[in-house]
Amino acid sequence: MVSLFCAIGTPLMAAETVEFGSDESARYLSELRKLYLASNDREALLAHSNGLLDTYALRAGYQVGQANPQDFLYELSVATPGELRIREEVRGPGSGVAVRNRSLSVFGLDPYLHYQCPPQGPSCSISSPVDGLPLVVILRDPKGAEELAKALSFLIRNLQKG
């Protein structure tokens, strides 16, 4: 797996890590607070991450030719201090719906998340910092995956502060 460290605006390859400087971080968080009219960074980061998850949701309609197309929908929340809750809803053909709730304890984790957008297939994935398995799966859009990985990295860093 290729890992590159980059600044905002630098093109990234198929498997990347996103890292930012402190001036850049302050500017990014300030812009998000203004955009979402949020009173704090965590609220803005949650709103932005959930908005990106909705915008780049992998829907069955994008999976033309796939044997079993499914909708993958996610929602993030903060359960307790230092814990990110991930609600995953998978809708299969017909009316089959599976819901899974996972909690990610952020203490001790590397907050810089990796994402992958393979050239084949309809999806990108953001890797879990715990085991490298997909944390979330979204529509194949490298720019969207980059922005989501960035927002989630900032959110994890924020949650690590307590």
N, C-alpha and C positions, 0 to 999 in steps of 0.2 A: 504494500500500500504506500502510495506517495503522500507525504505530508509536506505542505508548504505553509509558511507563515506569511501573512500578507497584511497590507493596510487596506482601508476602504478604497474601492475603485480599481484595485488590481485584479485582473482576470485570474480565476482559479481553475485548476484542472479537475479531473474526475473525483479524486479523493483528497479532501483538503482539511486544514485546520485554520481557524480564523483567530487572529490575535490583534490587539489594539493598544495604542499608546494612551497615556492619561489625558492629554488635551483632547484627543479624538473621542475618548470615552465620555468626558464631560459634555462635549458638544452633542454627541449622539443621544445621551440621556436627556439633556435639556430639550432637544428637538422632539423626542418622544413624549415628554411631559406636556409640552405645548400642543402637540398633535392630538393627544388623547385627553387633554384638559385634566390631567392626573395630578394629584397632590403629592405623589412621591414616585420614585423610580420603579419600585416593585409593581405598583398599580399600572404604570405605563408599559412596562415590559410584559406583564401578563396580557394586557389588552392588545399589544402589538403582536405578541406570539400567537395568541388565539386568532387574531385577524388574519395573520399569515397562514395559519393552519386551515382556516376556512377558505381563503383565496386559493391556496394550492392543494386543496383536498384531492386525493386520488379517487376519482369517481369511475363507476363502471363504464360510462360513456366514452372514457378515454382509453379503454382497454379493448379496442377493436381487435378481433381475432384471438383473444385470450379464451381459454377453455372455461374458466370460471370467473368472469368479471365481478368485482366487488367494490363497494364504496368503503373507503377508509376515512373515518372522521375522528378528530381528536379535540379534546378540550383540556386545558391546563388550569390548575388551581393550586393554592398553597394550603395544605392540610394543617400542618403544625410548623412551628419555626424550624427551618432547615430541611423541610420535606416538600418536594414537588409531587403533586398528584396528577397523573395522566389518565384521562378517560378515553378509551379507544372503543369506537363503535364500528363494527364491520357489518355491512348489509350485503347479503348475497342475493342471488336471483330469486325472484318471488318476494316473499315477505320474511325471509330468514334474517334475524338480527342477533348479533352476539356483542355483548358489552363486557369490557374488561377494565377494571380499575387497577392501576399500579401506583405504587409510591416509590419515589426515588429520594433516598436520604443523600443530601448533597455534601455533607461534611466529609472532608478528606478526598473528594473527587477532583480530578483535573477539570476545570471549568471550560476549557477550550474544546468544543465539540468538533468532530469530524463529520463530513457528509460525503456521500457517494452518489454520482449520477452516471450509471453505466450507459455507454452509447446505445446499447440495445435494451429494449424494454420500456415500459411506460412510466417508470417511477424513479425517484431519488429517495435516499434514506439518510436520516440523521442518526449517527451511531450513539449508543448508550456509552457514557464514560465508565460504566461499571464493567461491562463484559464485551463491548464492541458490537453487540447485536443491534438491529434496528430499534431505535427508541420510538421513532415515528416514520411513516412512509407517506410521501407526498407525490404529486404529479411531477413528471420529469421536466424540471425547469431549473437549470443550474443557478440562475440568478436568485430565484425564489429560495432554493435550498441554501445558498450562501447567506441570504438575509435571515432566514429562519435559524440557521446555525449560530449566527451572530447574536440574534435576540436571545436565544436560549442560553448561550454562553454568558451573556450579561445577566440574565435572570438567575442562573446558577451562582454566579459570583455574588449577586445581591443576596440571595438566600443564605450563602455561606457566612455572611456578616451577622446573621441571626435575626 
